[in-house]
Amino acid sequence: MRSGAGAEERHLSKPSAQRSCPATVTNRHSGFSLIELMVVVAIIGILSMIALPQYQKFAARAVVAGALSELAAGKAGAEALIAEGITFTVVDDPALVGLPSKGTHCEEFIAVGGGTNFTLECFLKRGGSLSLTRDSHTNMWSCLARGMDESLHPQACRRR
């Protein structure tokens, strides 16, 4: 048994491999520093300052284009009335030319006629108006936008 006890003593007297190496402590931090986060926040802020006004203008132009689309639906009805020879000065009911009383983007529709001249008008909910006017000499429709920034005018309503 003595040999077994000696082995135990030898085992206890030998320094372990873990104790023989000096303990090195490294403090490695993972993640982002405060400066890096501040740079990212600054970049996002600058991009949003540029993008937000552009998006608002895009949304406003989409509303005006939608209003023109709603108004253009009345052109076919007006042409049908003119083809039937019906003349009037004011259409009390916009449904006669195929327009609803109110639209998604238009607060009110008005149809005015005089002979074979015809004007359809949409008053936008956000302010301003769009009108489509039929010329009796050329039988062409022209568009006019009023009461809004010129950059919001649909392409068909821009002055040439």
Order of alpha helices (4+ residues) and beta strands (2+ residues): alpha-alpha-alpha-beta-beta-beta-beta-beta
